[in-house]
Amino acid sequence: MTRRLISSGSPFEEVAGYSRAVVQDPWVFVSGTSGFKDGQISDSEVDQADQALQTIAAALEKGGASMADVVRVVVYVTDAGYFQTVGPVLGKYFKATKPANTTIVCGLVDPRMKVEIEVTALKV
């Protein structure tokens, strides 16, 4: 099995020594992903979740997978109330496949971040 590293080009990947995703066929592991795009982040947890999932979808595509291949989702939110608003965003992306989900309330590394999402996909 060959390990393949996927980069989004984020400078944080180099600084912290991680990859956006790691492909270890038939699996694709996508790192925790925030709502940042081009160095900017919305103040809305809904927008942050949607942007994070768009970034995740792009990483999965580079790894030869898609959102339909996701079997596990872990969502980190800074406020328990955000699950009510972020849940429908997850539903938009995962309604058909219904992967396993864990949601954790915690602090995140940047105070502007309200949501971080990681996924595991199994390519079939």
N, CA and C of each residue as an Amber inpcrd file, in Angstrom:
protein
   372
   0.8330000  -1.1880000   0.0000000   0.0000000   0.0000000   0.0000000
   0.8730000   1.2450000   0.0000000   0.5070000   2.1650000  -0.8210000
   1.2490000   3.4110000  -0.9180000   0.4870000   4.5160000  -0.2100000
   1.1930000   5.2770000   0.5920000   0.6020000   6.4340000   1.2510000
   0.7830000   7.6380000   0.3510000  -0.3040000   8.3950000   0.1590000
  -0.2400000   9.6090000  -0.6520000  -0.7410000  10.7640000   0.1800000
   0.0160000  11.8590000   0.1670000  -0.3350000  13.0370000   0.9430000
  -0.9930000  14.0720000   0.0510000  -2.0920000  14.6460000   0.5370000
  -2.8400000  15.6670000  -0.1980000  -2.6390000  16.9940000   0.5210000
  -2.2670000  18.0250000  -0.2220000  -2.0830000  19.3510000   0.3450000
  -3.0980000  20.3150000  -0.2460000  -3.5840000  21.2340000   0.5910000
  -4.4620000  22.2930000   0.0860000  -3.6600000  23.5530000  -0.2240000
  -2.3640000  23.5290000   0.1290000  -1.5300000  24.7030000  -0.0880000
  -1.5350000  25.6740000   1.0750000  -2.2300000  25.3210000   2.1560000
  -2.2820000  26.1880000   3.3240000  -0.8990000  26.2790000   3.9560000
  -0.4760000  27.4860000   4.3390000   0.8270000  27.6120000   5.0020000
   0.8550000  26.8910000   6.3470000  -0.3010000  26.6680000   6.9690000
  -0.3600000  25.9670000   8.2530000   0.1010000  24.5200000   8.1180000
  -0.1110000  23.9290000   6.9400000   0.3080000  22.5390000   6.7390000
   1.8190000  22.3980000   6.9100000   2.5590000  23.3210000   6.3570000
   4.0190000  23.2720000   6.4600000   4.4800000  23.5850000   7.8830000
   3.9020000  24.6100000   8.4780000   4.2970000  25.0310000   9.8250000
   4.0330000  23.9140000  10.8370000   2.8680000  23.3020000  10.7690000
   2.4850000  22.2950000  11.7600000   2.8230000  20.8690000  11.3300000
   3.3330000  20.6960000  10.1230000   3.7540000  19.3800000   9.6650000
   2.6360000  18.3860000   9.4880000   1.5770000  18.8050000   8.8040000
   0.4770000  17.8790000   8.5540000   0.0200000  18.0020000   7.1110000
  -0.8170000  17.0740000   6.6950000  -1.3990000  17.0890000   5.3530000
  -2.8900000  17.3570000   5.4650000  -3.4600000  17.9960000   4.4540000
  -4.9110000  18.1940000   4.4220000  -5.6010000  16.8360000   4.4730000
  -5.0220000  15.8680000   3.7430000  -5.5740000  14.5140000   3.7550000
  -4.4450000  13.5230000   3.5140000  -4.6730000  12.3100000   3.9730000
  -3.7540000  11.2070000   3.7260000  -4.5670000  10.0840000   3.0930000
  -4.0710000   9.6160000   1.9380000  -4.7060000   8.4910000   1.2630000
  -3.8750000   7.2570000   1.5630000  -4.4970000   6.2940000   2.1920000
  -3.9010000   4.9910000   2.4410000  -4.9570000   4.0090000   1.9600000
  -4.9060000   3.7250000   0.6480000  -5.9750000   2.9570000   0.0120000
  -6.3640000   1.7390000   0.8270000  -7.6610000   1.5380000   0.9570000
  -8.7740000   2.2440000   0.3240000  -9.3220000   3.4170000   1.1480000
  -8.5760000   3.8740000   2.1430000  -9.0440000   4.9300000   3.0390000
  -8.5220000   6.3060000   2.6470000  -9.3200000   7.3370000   2.9740000
  -8.8820000   8.7300000   2.8760000  -9.2300000   9.3880000   4.2170000
  -8.2050000   9.9190000   4.8710000  -8.3600000  10.5860000   6.1620000
  -8.1550000  12.0790000   5.9390000  -9.1860000  12.8720000   6.2010000
  -9.0870000  14.3190000   6.0080000  -8.9310000  14.9840000   7.3680000
  -7.8890000  15.8000000   7.4900000  -7.5990000  16.5180000   8.7330000
  -8.7410000  17.4380000   9.1140000  -8.7230000  17.8360000  10.3980000
  -9.6740000  18.8380000  10.8470000  -9.5850000  20.0600000   9.9540000
 -10.7450000  20.5100000   9.4810000 -10.8140000  21.5640000   8.4760000
 -11.7360000  22.6710000   8.9710000 -11.2440000  23.8930000   8.9080000
 -12.0360000  25.0470000   9.3650000 -12.6860000  25.7390000   8.1720000
 -13.3420000  26.8390000   8.4670000 -14.0280000  27.6060000   7.4360000
 -13.1670000  28.6610000   6.7670000 -11.8540000  28.6200000   6.9770000
 -10.9830000  29.5950000   6.3230000 -10.9140000  29.3370000   4.8240000
 -10.9370000  30.4160000   4.0570000 -10.6990000  30.3560000   2.6130000
  -9.9300000  31.6020000   2.2400000  -8.7820000  31.4090000   1.6260000
  -7.9320000  32.5320000   1.2190000  -7.6190000  33.4600000   2.3900000
  -7.4090000  32.8650000   3.5670000  -7.0410000  33.6440000   4.7440000
  -8.1900000  34.3580000   5.4300000  -9.3860000  34.1990000   4.9150000
 -10.5640000  34.8670000   5.4840000 -11.5140000  33.8240000   6.0660000
 -12.2930000  34.2450000   7.0710000 -13.2850000  33.3450000   7.6700000
 -14.5270000  34.1540000   8.0350000 -15.6790000  33.5970000   7.7460000
 -16.9530000  34.2270000   8.0850000 -17.1620000  34.1820000   9.5930000
 -17.9630000  35.0850000  10.1070000 -18.3200000  35.0670000  11.5180000
 -19.4520000  34.0770000  11.7920000 -20.0910000  33.6020000  10.7470000
 -21.2350000  32.6990000  10.8760000 -20.7840000  31.2410000  10.9740000
 -21.2650000  30.5290000  11.9950000 -20.9350000  29.1120000  12.1200000
 -21.5010000  28.2970000  10.9570000 -22.6100000  28.7340000  10.4080000
 -23.2040000  28.0480000   9.2530000 -22.2860000  28.1850000   8.0420000
 -21.8370000  29.4000000   7.7750000 -20.9190000  29.6210000   6.6540000
 -19.5980000  28.8880000   6.8660000 -19.1130000  28.8820000   8.1060000
 -17.8600000  28.1820000   8.3950000 -18.0030000  26.6840000   8.1230000
 -19.1070000  26.0910000   8.5540000 -19.3230000  24.6610000   8.3140000
 -19.4130000  24.3760000   6.8200000 -20.1320000  25.2120000   6.0940000
 -20.2760000  24.9980000   4.6560000 -18.9270000  25.1100000   3.9490000
 -18.1240000  26.1180000   4.3030000 -16.8060000  26.2740000   3.6860000
 -15.8990000  25.1010000   4.0460000 -15.9350000  24.6620000   5.2950000
 -15.1240000  23.5140000   5.7030000 -15.4880000  22.2900000   4.8660000
 -16.7700000  22.0580000   4.6570000 -17.2000000  20.8930000   3.8840000
 -16.8390000  21.0280000   2.4050000 -16.8350000  22.2390000   1.8810000
 -16.3630000  22.4440000   0.5030000 -14.8810000  22.1070000   0.3890000
 -14.0950000  22.5320000   1.3710000 -12.6570000  22.2300000   1.3800000
 -12.4370000  20.7260000   1.5170000 -13.2190000  20.0910000   2.3750000
 -13.1330000  18.6400000   2.5530000 -13.4810000  17.9250000   1.2570000
 -14.5310000  18.3550000   0.5790000 -14.9270000  17.7240000  -0.6850000
 -13.7990000  17.8100000  -1.7110000 -13.1200000  18.9470000  -1.7620000
 -12.0040000  19.1100000  -2.7010000 -10.8460000  18.1820000  -2.3440000
 -10.5550000  18.0320000  -1.0490000  -9.4830000  17.1330000  -0.6190000
  -9.8350000  15.6880000  -0.9530000 -11.0790000  15.3090000  -0.7180000
 -11.5130000  13.9530000  -1.0480000 -11.3740000  13.6880000  -2.5400000
 -11.7600000  14.6600000  -3.3530000 -11.6520000  14.5050000  -4.8060000
 -10.1990000  14.2850000  -5.2210000  -9.2860000  15.0530000  -4.6320000
  -7.8620000  14.8700000  -4.9340000  -7.3880000  13.4770000  -4.5210000
  -8.0460000  12.9070000  -3.5140000  -7.6930000  11.5810000  -3.0330000
  -8.4380000  10.4540000  -3.7270000  -9.2280000  10.7910000  -4.7510000
  -9.9570000   9.7720000  -5.4910000 -11.2390000   9.3150000  -4.8250000
 -11.7670000  10.1380000  -3.9250000 -13.0000000   9.8020000  -3.2110000
 -13.9880000  10.9580000  -3.3510000 -15.1340000  10.8070000  -2.7130000
 -16.1430000  11.8660000  -2.7320000 -16.8600000  11.8940000  -1.3880000
 -17.7220000  12.8530000  -1.2210000 -18.4990000  12.9530000   0.0070000
 -19.3700000  11.7060000   0.1970000 -19.7520000  11.0620000  -0.8800000
 -20.5540000   9.8380000  -0.7860000 -19.7710000   8.6840000  -0.1710000
 -18.4440000   8.7870000  -0.1360000 -17.5930000   7.7410000   0.4360000
 -17.3160000   7.9460000   1.9280000 -17.7790000   9.0570000   2.4920000
 -17.4980000   9.3720000   3.8910000 -18.2480000   8.3950000   4.7950000
 -17.4960000   7.7750000   5.7250000 -18.0920000   6.8370000   6.6760000
 -18.0780000   7.3710000   8.1110000 -17.2880000   8.4210000   8.3530000
 -17.1570000   8.9690000   9.7010000 -16.9390000  10.4720000   9.6240000
 -17.6710000  11.2150000  10.4490000 -17.5390000  12.6660000  10.5400000
 -17.3410000  13.0220000  12.0110000 -16.3700000  13.8870000  12.2820000
 -16.2080000  14.4360000  13.6270000 -16.3150000  15.9570000  13.4830000
 -17.2440000  16.5300000  14.2400000 -17.4990000  17.9670000  14.1850000
 -17.1300000  18.5610000  15.5370000 -16.3000000  19.5860000  15.5010000
 -15.9070000  20.3120000  16.7030000 -16.5790000  21.6780000  16.6470000
 -17.3070000  22.0410000  17.6870000 -17.9590000  23.3480000  17.7530000
 -17.5870000  24.0150000  19.0720000 -17.5500000  25.3380000  19.0690000
 -17.1720000  26.0630000  20.2740000 -18.3610000  26.3740000  21.1760000
 -19.5740000  26.0700000  20.7090000 -20.7840000  26.3190000  21.4880000
 -21.7710000  25.2050000  21.1660000 -22.3230000  24.5690000  22.1890000
 -23.2550000  23.4570000  21.9750000 -24.4560000  23.8750000  21.1260000
 -24.8600000  25.1220000  21.2310000 -25.9930000  25.6200000  20.4510000
 -25.7570000  25.5960000  18.9540000 -24.4900000  25.5620000  18.5440000
 -24.1870000  25.5580000  17.1150000 -24.6240000  24.2690000  16.4350000
 -24.8030000  23.1940000  17.2000000 -25.2270000  21.9620000  16.5420000
 -26.5790000  22.1400000  15.8640000 -27.4350000  22.9690000  16.4470000
 -28.7510000  23.2130000  15.8480000 -28.6490000  23.9150000  14.4930000
 -27.6380000  24.7600000  14.3200000 -27.5050000  25.5000000  13.0670000
 -26.5640000  24.8250000  12.0820000 -25.5870000  24.0810000  12.6070000
 -24.6250000  23.3870000  11.7490000 -25.1930000  22.0500000  11.2690000
 -26.0550000  21.4320000  12.0700000 -26.6480000  20.1480000  11.6990000
 -27.2650000  20.1350000  10.3090000 -28.0810000  21.1260000   9.9530000
 -28.6510000  21.1390000   8.6120000 -27.6070000  21.2630000   7.4890000
 -26.4840000  21.9030000   7.7750000 -25.4040000  21.9900000   6.7730000
 -24.8340000  20.5940000   6.5470000 -24.5940000  19.8680000   7.6350000
 -24.1260000  18.4870000   7.5060000 -25.1400000  17.6540000   6.7240000
 -26.4120000  17.8600000   7.0330000 -27.4690000  17.1300000   6.3320000
 -27.4640000  17.3780000   4.8330000 -27.1360000  18.6000000   4.4490000
 -27.0710000  18.9330000   3.0120000 -26.0250000  18.0760000   2.3020000
 -24.9170000  17.8260000   2.9560000 -23.8230000  17.0740000   2.3440000
 -23.9440000  15.5630000   2.5470000 -24.5740000  15.1420000   3.6440000
 -24.5350000  13.7240000   4.0110000 -25.8990000  13.0500000   4.1370000
 -26.9560000  13.7210000   3.7200000 -28.3100000  13.1720000   3.8920000
 -28.4490000  11.7840000   3.2930000 -27.8690000  11.5610000   2.1250000
 -28.0310000  10.2700000   1.4430000 -27.1560000   9.1770000   2.0440000
 -25.9630000   9.5290000   2.5340000 -25.0140000   8.4980000   2.9800000
 -25.0430000   8.2530000   4.4800000 -25.4450000   9.2440000   5.2520000
 -25.5800000   9.1280000   6.7010000 -24.3710000   8.4720000   7.3910000
 -23.2020000   9.0970000   7.3240000 -22.0360000   8.5370000   8.0040000
 -22.1860000   8.6220000   9.5270000 -21.3680000   7.8670000  10.2370000
 -21.3070000   7.9940000  11.6910000 -20.8400000   9.4090000  12.0270000
 -21.3610000   9.9680000  13.1230000 -21.0490000  11.3540000  13.4680000
 -20.8150000  11.4830000  14.9630000 -19.7770000  12.2250000  15.3000000
 -19.5340000  12.6380000  16.6740000 -19.3800000  14.1440000  16.6660000
 -20.0560000  14.8170000  17.5910000 -19.9100000  16.2600000  17.7210000
 -19.3490000  16.5580000  19.1070000 -18.3010000  17.3690000  19.1410000
 -17.6020000  17.6900000  20.3800000 -17.6230000  19.2050000  20.5820000
 -17.9670000  19.6380000  21.7790000 -17.9100000  21.0520000  22.1330000
 -16.5440000  21.2920000  22.7780000 -15.7970000  22.2570000  22.2230000
 -14.4320000  22.4880000  22.6890000 -13.9500000  23.8640000  22.2490000
 -12.7710000  24.2290000  22.6970000 -12.1040000  25.4160000  22.2020000
 -11.3470000  25.0560000  20.9330000 -11.1630000  26.0040000  20.0390000
 -10.4040000  25.7880000  18.8090000  -9.2000000  26.7280000  18.7970000
  -8.2210000  26.4580000  17.9350000  -6.9310000  27.1520000  17.9930000
  -6.9760000  28.6310000  17.6130000  -7.9780000  29.0430000  16.8770000
  -8.1160000  30.4460000  16.4840000  -9.4650000  30.9250000  17.0130000
  -9.5010000  32.0310000  17.7420000 -10.7700000  32.4740000  18.3360000
 -11.8580000  32.8130000  17.3160000 -11.4870000  33.0110000  16.0610000
 -12.4970000  33.2730000  15.0300000 -13.1910000  31.9950000  14.5780000
 -12.5570000  30.8670000  14.8280000 -13.1170000  29.5760000  14.4130000
 -14.2310000  29.1520000  15.3630000 -15.3540000  28.7610000  14.7870000
 -16.4830000  28.2560000  15.5620000 -16.7370000  26.7820000  15.2720000
 -16.2240000  26.3190000  14.1190000 -16.4730000  24.9540000  13.6540000
 -15.1990000  24.4040000  13.0210000 -14.9240000  23.1440000  13.2980000
 -13.8690000  22.4110000  12.6070000 -14.4240000  21.0130000  12.3550000
 -14.1480000  20.4740000  11.1600000 -14.7180000  19.1800000  10.7700000
 -13.6320000  18.3010000  10.1970000 -13.6490000  17.0370000  10.5810000
 -12.7400000  16.0480000   9.9700000 -13.5840000  14.8600000   9.4970000
 -13.1130000  14.1840000   8.4710000 -13.8380000  13.0260000   7.9540000
 -12.8970000  11.8940000   7.6180000 -13.4610000  10.7010000   7.5650000
 -12.7860000   9.5130000   7.0770000 -13.6580000   8.9280000   5.9830000
 -13.0350000   8.6080000   4.8550000 -13.7740000   8.0440000   3.7270000
 -13.2010000   6.6860000   3.3610000 -14.0670000   5.8090000   2.9100000
 -13.6750000   4.4880000   2.4270000 -14.0420000   4.4180000   0.9540000
 -12.9970000   4.3720000   0.1070000 -13.2380000   4.3120000  -1.3360000
 -13.6900000   2.8890000  -1.6750000 -14.7870000   2.8220000  -2.4120000
 -15.3040000   1.4970000  -2.8180000 -15.2290000   1.3200000  -4.3130000
